[in-house]
Amino acid sequence: MRLLCKIAGFAGSGIMSAGEILGRACSRAGLFVFASNDYPSLIRGGHNVFSLVISDAPVYSLFSKVDLLVALNEESIELHKKEFSEEHFVVSGEILDRFAKEFGELSRNMVAVGAVFGLLTLDFNVLSGVINERFAGKPQLDSNLKAAKAGFDSVKPKFEFKAKSKQLFLSGNHALALGAIKAGMKFAAIYPITPINPMLEYLALKSDCGFVVETPEDEISGILMALGASHCGVRSMVATSGAGFSLMVESLALAGITETPIVIFYGQRAGPATGMPTKTEQSDLAFVRSAGHGEFARIVVAPADVEECFSESVRAFQLAEKFQLPVIVLTDKYLNESFQTVSLKSDVKMKRESFASPGSDFKRYAFTADGISPRSVPGQPDGMFDANSDEHDEFGFSCDSPVNRAKMVEKRFVKFGLLKKELPRPVLYGKKNAKTIIISWGSTKGPILSALEKFPDVCFLQIQYLTPFPDISEFIKGKKVIVIENNKTGQLYRFVKEHCLIEPVFFGKFDGYQFTADQIVEVLDGAK
């Protein structure tokens, strides 16, 4: 059993909280949920939607047809009636109006959540537990519980699922933050910006876990604070989006030449400039792979789902510290703000890289076989060095010798040899001998996996680590190659074409929304 439920209404009517409560309760009841929100760039007003795919089997993406609509206002029915499936059901009107009068207009969303839970034939005690947690200590707790119970009792069970064991329900933002905490992050500087604001809020609430969360005056200050913290020996991070990252680029180059570890969480949105700040896109891949003047080593990793947001967040800190370079964790609004039923795990072995035991002639930038030099922290005896943004010698002192310059550039790039051996390989889904292969990255993974259920002779290659770019020739040999991305110019398509010397087929989407599974099916039908 699988259905798509949409909760819709005007901004400010509690749609997001209702969706999160419903998704978390369904996950605890033993169902699988994939959810995503859609809202305009307005403080109040406009049309908001929280979409949930609820199933008794794993789900990875949204679908096009609505089976259950919760309309918190009449306009929502008009806006979504073209999406209705043949056997759709609508919660609206009399039920919501009647109980809203009894428990207060602000309880309307909880009446709706209770009604949906009743329609799904689930145990109300699970829902009440989630509501208790969400509103613990708040004056509206009692009225929300009563409103949800009234909605639950007002409907007859309509849908039946085969429940499994309860699981976590997390967003991409929350998983990224949890990964950072797991990795031992001790300093975060985050200037508020969509779509990473929930990450900032979550870390701020968890700051009693032994780390500092700073809200700087701007993004330039933020990344410089984080680099300063890293220079002092702690694992540090920033989180931002396109406009903020643009301001950070000069400091990114500083991290490159000083070989200072830092993790940058970058949530893409539809640009350029302000663009559509609450919509999604995968249009910044080429930018982050080359951002910063001059040439220097970096890692760009693109998690594709909520579980990967956690695992690759952990790995990012490990890689940044070991190889002494910036790591950019590239996501998008769709992934950052989507929720999913998950079982968090990470295969990363947690290990803090040790600092040097310096002698009287400590060389912070010593030439080594693998390009990785010893580090020291301020105040460490005999560990003084010049942290210099100019080209420098092994001690960190400015040096414009052509010989030294060439050796330092080579030193900073030779790390890639060891790094490529350590990074996870691209992941292949489906049959190795399939005649057609889809190549993609990031949050397109979910819709592609959902669509492949109808195409057993098509396989999918997910490229997770995009810099350094992996060798994928073994995967594509003798196959028709299709590259699918959420952008106009085919940025991954161009990299595949350049590295593999082939001419793939490209399909892009750039209207501010991620592909649905049905749209991927249409793409594959048209590519036959």
C-alpha positions as CSV (number, residue, x, y, z in Angstrom):
1,M,0.0,0.0,0.0
2,R,1.3,3.4,-0.9
3,L,-0.4,6.8,-1.0
4,L,0.4,10.5,-1.5
5,C,-1.0,12.8,1.1
6,K,-0.9,16.6,0.7
7,I,-1.6,19.1,3.5
8,A,-2.3,22.4,1.9
9,G,-3.4,25.9,2.9
10,F,-2.2,29.4,3.4
11,A,1.2,30.2,5.2
12,G,0.8,30.6,8.9
13,S,-1.9,27.9,9.4
14,G,0.5,25.3,10.8
15,I,1.0,23.2,7.7
16,M,4.7,22.4,8.2
17,S,4.2,21.4,11.9
18,A,1.2,19.2,10.9
19,G,3.2,17.5,8.2
20,E,6.2,16.8,10.5
21,I,4.0,15.5,13.2
22,L,2.1,13.2,10.8
23,G,5.3,11.9,9.2
24,R,7.0,11.3,12.5
25,A,3.9,9.5,13.9
26,C,3.6,7.3,10.8
27,S,7.3,6.4,11.1
28,R,6.9,5.4,14.7
29,A,3.8,3.4,13.8
30,G,6.0,1.3,11.6
31,L,5.4,2.9,8.1
32,F,7.8,4.4,5.6
33,V,7.5,8.1,4.8
34,F,9.1,10.4,2.3
35,A,8.0,14.0,2.7
36,S,8.8,17.4,1.2
37,N,7.5,21.0,1.7
38,D,6.8,23.7,-0.8
39,Y,6.3,27.4,0.2
40,P,6.7,30.8,-1.3
41,S,9.3,33.4,-0.3
42,L,6.8,35.2,2.0
43,I,6.6,35.6,5.8
44,R,2.8,35.1,5.9
45,G,0.3,34.3,3.1
46,G,0.7,32.5,-0.1
47,H,0.0,28.8,-0.7
48,N,1.9,26.2,1.3
49,V,2.0,22.5,0.8
50,F,3.5,19.6,2.8
51,S,3.5,16.4,0.7
52,L,4.0,12.9,2.3
53,V,4.3,9.6,0.5
54,I,3.2,7.0,3.1
55,S,3.9,3.3,2.5
56,D,4.5,-0.1,4.1
57,A,7.6,-0.4,1.9
58,P,10.6,2.0,1.5
59,V,9.9,5.1,-0.5
60,Y,12.4,7.5,-2.0
61,S,10.5,10.3,-3.7
62,L,7.2,12.1,-4.5
63,F,4.7,11.0,-7.1
64,S,2.3,13.1,-9.2
65,K,-1.1,11.8,-8.2
66,V,-2.7,12.9,-4.9
67,D,-4.6,10.1,-3.0
68,L,-5.5,12.1,0.1
69,L,-5.8,15.9,0.3
70,V,-6.0,17.8,3.5
71,A,-7.4,21.2,2.5
72,L,-7.1,23.8,5.3
73,N,-8.9,26.3,3.1
74,E,-11.2,26.0,0.1
75,E,-8.7,27.4,-2.3
76,S,-6.5,24.3,-1.8
77,I,-9.1,22.0,-3.4
78,E,-9.2,24.2,-6.5
79,L,-5.5,24.3,-6.8
80,H,-4.9,20.6,-6.4
81,K,-8.0,18.9,-8.0
82,K,-6.1,18.4,-11.3
83,E,-3.7,16.1,-9.4
84,F,-6.3,13.8,-7.9
85,S,-6.0,10.1,-8.4
86,E,-9.2,8.2,-9.4
87,E,-9.9,7.1,-5.8
88,H,-8.9,10.2,-3.9
89,F,-10.2,11.4,-0.6
90,V,-10.4,15.0,0.7
91,V,-10.4,16.1,4.4
92,S,-11.8,19.6,4.6
93,G,-14.9,21.7,5.3
94,E,-17.3,20.6,7.9
95,I,-15.0,18.4,10.0
96,L,-12.3,21.0,10.3
97,D,-14.7,24.0,10.7
98,R,-16.7,22.3,13.5
99,F,-13.8,21.3,15.7
100,A,-11.9,24.5,15.0
101,K,-14.7,26.4,16.6
102,E,-14.6,24.1,19.6
103,F,-10.8,24.0,20.2
104,G,-9.7,27.2,18.5
105,E,-8.8,28.1,15.0
106,L,-5.1,27.4,15.6
107,S,-6.0,23.7,16.3
108,R,-7.5,23.2,12.8
109,N,-4.2,21.6,11.6
110,M,-4.3,19.1,14.6
111,V,-7.9,18.1,13.8
112,A,-6.7,17.4,10.2
113,V,-3.7,15.3,11.5
114,G,-6.0,13.3,13.7
115,A,-8.4,12.7,10.9
116,V,-5.6,11.4,8.6
117,F,-4.2,9.1,11.3
118,G,-7.7,7.7,11.7
119,L,-8.1,7.2,7.9
120,L,-4.8,5.3,7.9
121,T,-6.1,2.8,10.5
122,L,-3.3,3.6,13.0
123,D,-3.1,3.7,16.8
124,F,-3.9,7.1,18.2
125,N,-1.6,6.6,21.1
126,V,1.4,6.8,18.8
127,L,0.1,10.2,17.4
128,S,-0.6,11.5,20.9
129,G,3.0,10.6,22.0
130,V,4.4,12.7,19.1
131,I,2.1,15.6,19.9
132,N,3.1,15.4,23.6
133,E,6.8,15.7,22.6
134,R,6.3,18.5,20.1
135,F,4.3,20.7,22.5
136,A,5.7,19.7,25.8
137,G,5.4,22.5,28.3
138,K,3.4,24.7,25.9
139,P,-0.1,26.0,26.7
140,Q,-1.6,24.7,23.5
141,L,-0.7,21.0,24.3
142,D,-4.0,20.1,25.8
143,S,-6.1,21.7,23.1
144,N,-4.0,20.1,20.3
145,L,-4.4,16.7,21.9
146,K,-8.1,17.1,22.1
147,A,-8.4,18.5,18.6
148,A,-6.4,15.6,17.2
149,K,-8.5,13.0,19.1
150,A,-11.7,14.7,17.8
151,G,-10.4,14.5,14.2
152,F,-9.4,10.9,14.7
153,D,-12.8,9.8,16.1
154,S,-14.7,11.7,13.4
155,V,-13.6,9.4,10.5
156,K,-13.8,5.7,9.6
157,P,-10.6,3.8,8.7
158,K,-10.1,3.8,5.0
159,F,-6.5,2.7,4.2
160,E,-4.7,-0.3,5.7
161,F,-1.0,-0.8,5.8
162,K,1.3,-3.6,7.0
163,A,3.3,-1.9,9.7
164,K,7.0,-2.7,10.4
165,S,9.1,-1.6,13.3
166,K,9.2,2.1,14.3
167,Q,12.0,4.2,12.8
168,L,13.4,7.7,12.9
169,F,11.9,10.5,10.8
170,L,14.5,13.2,9.9
171,S,15.1,16.0,7.4
172,G,18.3,16.4,5.4
173,N,19.2,19.4,7.5
174,H,18.8,17.5,10.8
175,A,20.8,14.6,9.5
176,L,23.7,16.9,8.3
177,A,23.7,18.5,11.8
178,L,23.7,15.1,13.5
179,G,26.6,13.9,11.4
180,A,28.6,17.0,12.3
181,I,27.9,16.3,16.0
182,K,28.9,12.7,15.6
183,A,32.1,13.7,13.8
184,G,33.2,15.8,16.8
185,M,32.5,19.3,15.3
186,K,33.3,21.9,17.9
187,F,32.7,25.2,16.1
188,A,30.0,26.3,13.7
189,A,29.6,29.7,12.2
190,I,26.3,30.0,10.3
191,Y,24.7,33.2,8.9
192,P,20.9,32.5,8.4
193,I,19.9,31.7,4.8
194,T,17.4,29.4,3.1
195,P,17.6,26.4,2.9
196,I,20.0,25.7,5.8
197,N,18.2,27.6,8.5
198,P,16.8,24.4,10.2
199,M,20.4,23.2,10.5
200,L,21.4,26.3,12.4
201,E,18.3,26.0,14.6
202,Y,19.0,22.4,15.4
203,L,22.7,22.9,16.2
204,A,21.8,25.9,18.4
205,L,19.3,23.7,20.4
206,K,22.0,21.0,20.8
207,S,24.9,23.3,21.7
208,D,25.0,21.8,25.2
209,C,26.7,18.8,23.5
210,G,30.0,20.7,23.8
211,F,30.4,22.9,20.7
212,V,30.0,26.6,19.9
213,V,27.4,27.9,17.4
214,E,28.1,31.4,16.2
215,T,25.8,33.6,14.1
216,P,28.2,36.1,12.5
217,E,27.5,39.5,11.1
218,D,28.0,38.1,7.5
219,E,29.3,35.1,5.6
220,I,32.8,36.5,5.2
221,S,33.2,36.8,9.0
222,G,31.6,33.3,9.4
223,I,34.1,31.4,7.3
224,L,37.1,33.4,8.7
225,M,35.9,32.5,12.3
226,A,35.6,28.9,11.3
227,L,39.1,28.9,9.7
228,G,40.5,30.5,12.9
229,A,38.9,27.8,15.0
230,S,40.3,25.1,12.7
231,H,43.8,26.8,12.9
232,C,43.5,26.4,16.7
233,G,42.9,22.6,16.3
234,V,39.2,22.0,16.4
235,R,36.9,20.6,13.8
236,S,34.9,23.5,12.4
237,M,32.2,24.2,9.8
238,V,30.0,26.8,8.0
239,A,26.7,26.3,6.3
240,T,25.3,28.5,3.6
241,S,23.7,28.8,0.1
242,G,24.7,30.3,-3.2
243,A,24.8,34.0,-2.2
244,G,26.6,33.3,1.0
245,F,29.1,31.0,-0.6
246,S,29.9,33.6,-3.2
247,L,31.1,35.9,-0.3
248,M,33.2,33.1,1.1
249,V,35.1,32.3,-2.0
250,E,38.2,34.3,-1.2
251,S,38.5,32.7,2.2
252,L,38.0,29.3,0.5
253,A,41.2,30.0,-1.4
254,L,42.8,30.9,1.9
255,A,41.9,27.5,3.3
256,G,43.5,26.0,0.2
257,I,46.9,27.7,0.4
258,T,47.2,27.4,4.2
259,E,46.0,23.8,4.1
260,T,43.4,24.5,6.9
261,P,40.7,21.9,7.3
262,I,37.1,23.1,7.0
263,V,33.7,21.6,6.1
264,I,31.3,23.8,4.1
265,F,27.7,22.7,3.9
266,Y,26.2,24.3,0.8
267,G,22.4,24.0,0.1
268,Q,21.7,25.0,-3.5
269,R,18.6,26.9,-4.5
270,A,17.2,28.3,-7.7
271,G,19.5,31.2,-8.8
272,P,21.1,33.3,-10.0
273,A,21.2,36.2,-7.5
274,T,18.1,36.0,-5.2
275,G,16.4,33.9,-7.9
276,M,13.7,31.7,-6.2
277,P,15.1,31.3,-2.7
278,T,12.6,28.7,-1.6
279,K,12.8,26.5,-4.7
280,T,15.4,23.9,-5.6
281,E,18.0,23.4,-8.3
282,Q,21.3,21.6,-8.9
283,S,22.9,24.5,-10.8
284,D,26.0,25.2,-8.7
285,L,28.1,22.1,-9.2
286,A,30.5,23.7,-11.7
287,F,30.8,26.7,-9.4
288,V,31.8,24.8,-6.3
289,R,34.3,22.6,-8.2
290,S,36.3,25.6,-9.3
291,A,35.4,28.4,-6.8
292,G,38.4,30.4,-5.6
293,H,41.2,32.0,-7.5
294,G,44.2,29.9,-8.3
295,E,44.3,26.1,-8.2
296,F,44.1,24.1,-5.0
297,A,42.8,20.7,-3.8
298,R,39.3,20.3,-2.4
299,I,36.7,17.6,-2.0
300,V,33.1,18.0,-3.3
301,V,30.6,15.4,-2.1
302,A,26.9,15.3,-2.9
303,P,24.7,13.2,-0.5
304,A,21.6,12.0,-2.2
305,D,19.2,11.2,0.6
306,V,18.7,11.8,4.3
307,E,20.8,8.7,5.4
308,E,23.7,9.9,3.2
309,C,23.4,13.4,4.7
310,F,24.3,11.8,8.0
311,S,27.0,9.4,6.8
312,E,28.8,11.9,4.5
313,S,28.6,14.7,7.0
314,V,30.6,12.4,9.4
315,R,33.1,11.5,6.6
316,A,33.5,15.1,5.5
317,F,35.1,16.1,8.8
318,Q,37.3,13.0,8.8
319,L,38.6,13.8,5.3
320,A,39.0,17.5,5.9
321,E,41.2,16.9,8.9
322,K,43.2,14.0,7.4
323,F,44.0,15.7,4.1
324,Q,44.1,19.3,5.4
325,L,41.8,20.8,2.8
326,P,38.3,22.2,2.4
327,V,35.4,19.7,1.9
328,I,32.2,21.0,0.4
329,V,29.1,19.0,1.2
330,L,26.7,19.9,-1.7
331,T,23.0,19.5,-1.2
332,D,19.9,21.4,-2.4
333,K,16.7,22.8,-1.0
334,Y,14.7,19.7,-1.9
335,L,17.1,17.4,0.0
336,N,17.8,19.8,2.9
337,E,14.1,20.3,3.7
338,S,12.8,16.8,2.7
339,F,12.0,14.3,5.5
340,Q,12.5,10.6,5.3
341,T,12.1,7.4,7.4
342,V,15.6,6.4,8.1
343,S,18.0,4.1,10.0
344,L,21.1,6.2,10.6
345,K,24.5,4.5,10.3
346,S,28.0,5.4,9.2
347,D,30.9,3.2,8.3
348,V,33.4,6.0,8.9
349,K,36.0,5.1,11.6
350,M,36.3,8.1,13.8
351,K,39.9,9.1,14.3
352,R,41.3,12.5,15.3
353,E,44.5,13.2,13.4
354,S,47.4,13.8,15.8
355,F,49.3,17.0,16.0
356,A,53.1,17.0,15.6
357,S,55.7,16.8,18.3
358,P,57.7,19.7,16.9
359,G,61.4,20.3,17.3
360,S,63.3,23.6,17.1
361,D,63.0,23.6,13.2
362,F,59.3,22.8,12.9
363,K,58.2,22.7,9.2
364,R,54.4,23.1,9.1
365,Y,54.5,22.7,5.3
366,A,57.2,20.1,5.0
367,F,57.4,18.3,1.7
368,T,56.3,14.7,2.2
369,A,55.6,11.8,0.0
370,D,51.8,12.0,0.3
371,G,51.6,15.8,0.5
372,I,50.3,15.8,4.1
373,S,52.5,17.8,6.5
374,P,52.6,17.8,10.3
375,R,50.2,20.3,12.1
376,S,50.6,22.2,15.4
377,V,48.3,24.4,17.3
378,P,48.9,27.9,18.8
379,G,50.8,27.7,22.1
380,Q,52.3,24.3,21.4
381,P,56.0,24.3,22.4
382,D,58.3,24.7,19.4
383,G,55.3,24.6,17.1
384,M,55.3,28.2,15.9
385,F,54.9,28.8,12.2
386,D,53.7,31.6,9.9
387,A,50.1,30.9,8.7
388,N,50.6,32.8,5.5
389,S,48.2,33.6,2.6
390,D,51.2,34.3,0.4
391,E,53.0,31.5,-1.3
392,H,55.4,30.2,1.4
393,D,58.2,27.9,2.1
394,E,58.1,24.9,4.5
395,F,58.2,27.2,7.6
396,G,55.3,29.3,6.2
397,F,57.4,32.3,5.4
398,S,56.6,34.2,2.1
399,C,58.6,32.9,-0.7
400,D,58.3,33.7,-4.5
401,S,61.0,31.3,-5.7
402,P,59.9,29.6,-8.9
403,V,61.3,26.3,-7.6
404,N,59.6,26.5,-4.3
405,R,56.3,27.6,-6.0
406,A,56.3,24.6,-8.3
407,K,57.0,22.2,-5.4
408,M,54.3,23.7,-3.2
409,V,51.7,23.4,-5.9
410,E,52.6,19.8,-6.5
411,K,52.6,19.1,-2.7
412,R,49.1,20.4,-2.4
413,F,47.8,18.3,-5.3
414,V,49.7,15.1,-4.6
415,K,47.2,14.4,-1.9
416,F,44.7,13.4,-4.6
417,G,46.6,10.2,-5.2
418,L,46.0,8.9,-1.7
419,L,42.6,10.6,-1.5
420,K,41.2,8.7,-4.6
421,K,42.0,5.4,-2.9
422,E,40.1,6.4,0.2
423,L,36.9,7.9,-1.2
424,P,33.9,5.6,-1.7
425,R,33.4,4.5,-5.3
426,P,30.3,5.5,-7.4
427,V,27.3,3.2,-6.5
428,L,25.6,1.1,-9.2
429,Y,21.9,0.2,-8.8
430,G,20.3,-2.4,-11.0
431,K,21.8,-5.0,-13.4
432,K,25.5,-4.6,-14.4
433,N,24.7,-5.9,-17.9
434,A,21.8,-3.5,-18.5
435,K,21.9,-1.9,-21.9
436,T,21.1,1.6,-20.7
437,I,22.6,3.4,-17.7
438,I,21.5,6.6,-16.0
439,I,24.2,8.8,-14.4
440,S,23.2,11.4,-11.9
441,W,24.1,13.0,-8.5
442,G,22.5,14.4,-5.4
443,S,18.7,14.4,-4.7
444,T,17.7,13.1,-8.2
445,K,18.6,9.6,-6.8
446,G,15.2,9.1,-5.1
447,P,13.0,9.8,-8.2
448,I,15.3,7.7,-10.4
449,L,15.2,4.7,-8.0
450,S,11.4,4.9,-7.8
451,A,11.2,5.1,-11.6
452,L,13.5,2.1,-12.2
453,E,10.9,-0.2,-10.6
454,K,9.3,-0.1,-14.1
455,F,12.5,-0.4,-16.1
456,P,14.4,-3.6,-15.0
457,D,16.8,-3.3,-18.0
458,V,18.0,0.2,-17.0
459,C,20.7,0.7,-14.3
460,F,21.6,3.8,-12.4
461,L,25.1,5.1,-11.4
462,Q,25.2,7.5,-8.5
463,I,28.3,9.7,-8.4
464,Q,28.6,10.9,-4.9
465,Y,32.2,12.3,-4.9
466,L,32.4,14.8,-7.7
467,T,35.9,16.3,-6.9
468,P,38.2,14.6,-7.5
469,F,36.1,13.1,-10.3
470,P,36.1,9.3,-10.3
471,D,36.9,7.0,-13.2
472,I,33.6,5.6,-14.3
473,S,34.7,4.0,-17.6
474,E,34.1,0.5,-16.3
475,F,30.5,1.2,-15.6
476,I,29.5,2.7,-18.9
477,K,31.3,0.5,-21.4
478,G,29.0,-0.7,-24.1
479,K,25.9,1.1,-22.7
480,K,23.6,3.9,-23.7
481,V,24.3,6.7,-21.3
482,I,21.7,9.1,-20.0
483,V,22.5,12.0,-17.6
484,I,19.7,13.4,-15.6
485,E,20.1,16.6,-13.6
486,N,18.1,19.4,-12.0
487,N,19.7,22.2,-14.1
488,K,19.6,23.7,-17.5
489,T,23.2,23.3,-18.8
490,G,24.0,19.7,-17.9
491,Q,26.9,20.3,-15.5
492,L,27.5,16.7,-14.7
493,Y,26.8,15.8,-18.3
494,R,29.7,18.1,-19.3
495,F,32.1,16.4,-16.8
496,V,31.1,12.9,-18.0
497,K,31.6,14.0,-21.6
498,E,35.0,15.5,-20.8
499,H,36.3,12.6,-18.7
500,C,34.9,9.7,-20.7
501,L,35.0,11.1,-24.3
502,I,31.5,10.1,-25.0
503,E,28.3,11.9,-26.0
504,P,25.6,11.1,-23.4
505,V,21.9,11.9,-23.7
506,F,21.0,14.7,-21.3
507,F,17.7,15.5,-19.6
508,G,17.4,18.6,-17.3
509,K,14.7,20.2,-15.2
510,F,15.0,23.7,-14.0
511,D,11.6,25.0,-12.9
512,G,12.4,25.2,-9.2
513,Y,11.1,21.6,-8.5
514,Q,12.9,18.3,-8.3
515,F,11.8,15.5,-10.7
516,T,9.0,13.2,-9.5
517,A,9.2,9.5,-10.2
518,D,6.5,9.8,-12.8
519,Q,8.5,12.5,-14.7
520,I,11.6,10.2,-14.7
521,V,9.4,7.4,-16.2
522,E,8.3,9.8,-19.0
523,V,12.0,10.7,-19.6
524,L,12.9,7.0,-19.9
525,D,9.9,6.2,-22.1
526,G,11.0,9.0,-24.4
527,A,14.6,7.8,-24.6
528,K,13.7,4.3,-25.9
